[in-house]
Amino acid sequence: MLAGNVIAAPRTVAVAIENMRFDPVALTVSPGDRIVWVNKDPVPHTVSADGLAFNSGEIASGASWTYVAKRPGELPYHCAYHPAMKGKLIVTGAEKQT
């Protein structure tokens, strides 16, 4: 097998919800990658895609929510409780083999 034909396994990436913001604000992943939002604030938040592609529901303080990226595209999102909190998930490339 040629090295150029190797497809990496899906990865898990964390996004902190802290100080009333998403960190990182923009995240680039591939289809199949798992994104975990961890709420480090003392108040609940949501991770709600602007185009309704996903919605975490309420994420309590100290809790987390996971989403597996599906097809390529840009998915802007926000916190339904705090609309000034915005982020963007950028899904690029082909699906990774598991």
Secondary structure, 3 states (H helix, E strand, C coil): CCHHHCCCCCCEEEEEEECCEEECCEEEECCCCEEEEEECCCCCECCEECCCCCECCCECCCCEEEEECCCCEEEEEECCCCCCCEEEEEECCCCCCC
